Structure formats: structure tokens, C-alpha cells
């Protein structure tokens, strides 16, 4: 700007216009690259879904022909899968287990987190440190003895071990709900105490309603975790009738897929059935998913 | 419960009834966690450590075998193989996930009105149940008819045997894992949106170009989140199980993948619940725990060299 070689006004104007044009072209190019990248990535991320849905609607001979639109459309795959395996029972099991797992963990964590945030007692922060430390523990360390506990209680080959551990809270959710409680002003509770409310009452009537969002986030996250879990059903369930959907899908894959009867259209239709409820829940509770992930990064 | 409160109350005899009341109520609220901690965490940890010195098949009482299980850890070729597989996977998976997720988050951060739509596009795969992901990717990765090799063929590239060639099975699994980067993308996106725009404005005035802004503003400002995902992804990927177990283990004869896809937690699971070697599995679990702890401590120790904490 300070450079002041003598130039005519027209020259300066021409140069400026040229520079402006160049900047515009560069912006346009950047825009094109950006849109191309976005579209490319979108196609790559969506292609497996599209392939899955399309292949699940093809007749057996054409499952792997990679045509986008099935011809003919084999709706009967979705009928056959219900007949090939007790999918309806598995769906019911998954819903029940998922609901119990989510409800118990939400309630217990809400109570525990309240204990760790509102009350003052010696050793509280040390204990809370212990809660956080347990998050680091690989599941494999406790997997065998916890199995022995349920085995000792005679509850192996029932669905109880899939959710009952949640009655005792879960470190990550305790942390998460506590974050929400800490954002509430303490005076809110003190005022209720002065009015003679019991601790249980201030938890139920003040803390819980005010942290509704956090509770929904926890419920959704745990429902998803339960819905997608394979390890626990593999360990605890032997009877086909007790299977949850992921365990059932694994059984279908073993029976009809690789090395089995090679009826892949059944496997793929079952995969769609397992996945769709998650997608529905995501669209209903999108905001809570995003909120939950954002809170999980708070530690960072 | 009574024992618990007695222990805590005694040293604080001077507390007022009100304070004692508050303390007891607080302990009551956290008591479910405490019971669960004893029964499902602390107790099992001790039990697992004890079992590591025994031979135990659940049906017969445990037999003390001294250090035999730990000796076996050193000599079992399958253990070395599975640990090597898991480390190989982690070394490939973690940096790639972080780079891909950051790339996608940077893209998303520039999308204006349609951000919600594209966020959903990238996030949906990560809510797909892992068993379905495994069943689906068995076909996406299929060397002959899978989407990936068909796509490569369009470019004139003969794709590798993602599910059959021992050298390509793990890279194939990494590819599958990249499909599920969604939650890391969301985390990075949130971090990017938290960078104050004034910083970029100031840098532009000082003449910083795009790369310099990225290198000296974006990276430091999101380094806390990057570090968090490094730690969490490392711990998680050393424990990869479900997708791979679905694809290659169980009742199926998986050929080359039975070795190339044998990850640590799969081997541990098979030892415990297929071969009923609970003692050996417990020793394996402790080895994994020690490895994870060492790695995490190293990551924490070196973090202050590159992680920028605002206000710290």
C-alpha cells in the first residue's frame, strides 16, 4: 500500500480489477473443490447403506449383481427372514433388554450423580476420582469374574445379566449427569430445604426435572449401547429364544452366510431389520445424540 | 451401610447433626455405585488377579498353578500373533481415524445451512449396530464382487483380497473402521466451532495464509480434543472385538482371517468362553490392562508438549 511508483489512475484501476477477478476465480475454484469433496465423501459414506438396502431386496441369484435398483424387487426376503429365524422374539427381547438397561442406568446414575454433586462429605472427591478411574479399566479384566458372579446367582442363560448391572450406575453417565447438576445454582436446593423438603424430594422434584436433557441423553446412549451389544449376549445367552437382535443376526450369519447355506438375502434383510430402529431413534433424538457426544468430549 | 457410615462418622465427631444428616444422605445416594463398585469392579479385579494364577474351567474348582499362565503368555505363539494384530490395527486405525475425522469436520465446518444433513450422513454409520456393520462389510470388502474392488476396477486397479489375503485382512478391517468415524467427526466439529473467530481475523490482518492459520490457530485450539480422541481411540482399538468376531469367527470357517484377523480380545474371549480356560484368560486380561495403562501414561506425559490448554 505504501509503494508509490507513479502510475496513472487507470493503471491502478485495471490492476485492482484484475486482482479482484483472480481472487474471484480462486474463490470459485475453492468452492468447486469443496463441493466435489463433500459430494464424494457423502457418496462414500452412503454407498454401503444403499447397497445393503438394495441387495436385501434382490432375489438370491442377483444379490451380488451390484445393480442399484433390484429387478424384480424381492419383498418376500423380509417375509422369509421372519420364517427362517425367530426374529420377532429377538426384536421383542432387544426392546425389553434395551429399555430395562436404559431405564435402570438413567435412574441409578441420576441418583449417584446427585450424591456426588449436591452433598458435602469427607472423601467425596476421592470416591468420585475412583468413579472416573474405573472408566479406564478394560472390560476384559472384569469379564470372567463378573460372569462367575452371575453364574453363582444362577442367572446365566437369562437376560438379567444384560441389564441388571446397570442398577449400580455406570461411570461415564455419572460423570455426565454430574456435569449438568453442577451447572444448577445451589440456592435452588437450599431454598427448598428451608421450606422443609427432604433430600429425596429435592432430587425428585427439582434436580430431575431440571436435568431432563441429560437424562434423555443417557437413556438414548444406553439404549443404543444395549441394542448394538454382542459380547454380553454371546457370554450369557445360550437359548436361541432368549437372543437379542445382534446375537440373532450373528446366528443368522453363521447359518445362512459364509460357510453356511449361502442365503445372503436373508442375512442382509436381517441386517436392515437390526439397523432401522437405530436410525429411527437417531432421527427422533438427533439433538440428544449431538449433546451427548459434545459432553463426552468435555474431559478433553 | 451401617459399617460404612460408622467408619466415616467417627473421625468427625464434632460435626453438627445437620452436617451429619447431609453426609448420610449423600452416602445413601451414592451407595448403589459403591455396592456395584465392590461387586462388579473391585471384587472382580481381585478375583481376576487371583484366577490368573490358577487353572479354572468353571466346572471344577480352580487349581493353583503358580506362574504357569504368565509363562504361557510369553511362549504362546497365538498370543504373540493376536497382540501383534491388535497393535498393528491400532497403529493404522488411530492416526487414520483422526485424520479422516478432522478432514470431514473441516469440510462440515464450511457447510452453511445444510450442515445438519451432512452431519447426519457422516454420523449414521457409527450408530449402525456393529454386527450389521460386520455382516455388511464382509460383502463391501469381498475381493471379487465387493463394492470397493468394483470401484477400484473402474479406475483400472485390481483390488487386493481384503477378506482372503492375510496381508490385506487387517487393512480391510481398518477401512471398515473408517466408515464409523462419525462421533469423532462430531467432536472435532464442536471443537472447531469453539475457536474464537477473532483469532483468525487477527491472523489474516497479520497476513497469515490458510495453511498458517490452520497450523498455528486451528491445531493448537483443538489440540485438547485431539488428545482426548487419541487416548480414547487407542484404548478402544486395542480392544476391537465385535465387527471382526462377526465377520470371521463363531461357527464359520474363516480361512486366512482365523490368523490375520485374530485380535487380542477375540483370542481372550475364545480362551475364556470357548475353551473355558478362565485362568489363562484372566492373565491375558491383566497383560492387556498393563499395556493400556503404560500407553495411556506415556500419552498423558507427552501431552503437555503439544496440547494447548486455554487458561492453563
Interface residues (C-beta under 8 A of the other chain):
Chain A: X34 X37 X38 X41 X42 X45 X46 X47 X48 X49 X51 X52 X55 X64 X66 X108 X111 X112 X114 X115 X116 X118 X119 X120 X121 X122 X123 X124 X127 X130 X131 X134 X136 X137 X138 X139 X140 X141 X142 X143 X144 X145 X146 X147 X148 X149 X151 X165 X167 X168 X169 X174 X199 X203 X224 X227 X228 X230 X231 X234 X235 X245 X246 X247 X249 X250 X253 X254 X255 X257 X258 X259 X260 X264 X267 X268 X271 X272 X274 X275 X278 X279 X281 X282 X286 X289 X290 X293 X294 X296 X297 X299 X300
Chain B: X8 X11 X12 X19 X22 X23 X25 X26 X27 X28 X29 X30 X31 X32 X33 X34 X35 X36 X37 X39 X40 X41 X43 X44 X45 X47 X48 X51 X58 X104 X107 X110 X111 X116 X118 X119 X120 X121 X122 X123 X124 X125 X127 X128 X129 X130 X131 X132 X134 X135 X136 X137 X138 X139 X140 X142 X145 X147 X150 X179 X183 X186 X187 X190 X191 X224 X225 X227 X228 X229 X235 X238 X239 X241 X242 X245 X246 X250 X251 X252 X253 X254 X265 X268 X269 X272 X273 X278 X281 X282 X284 X285 X286 X288 X289 X292 X293 X296
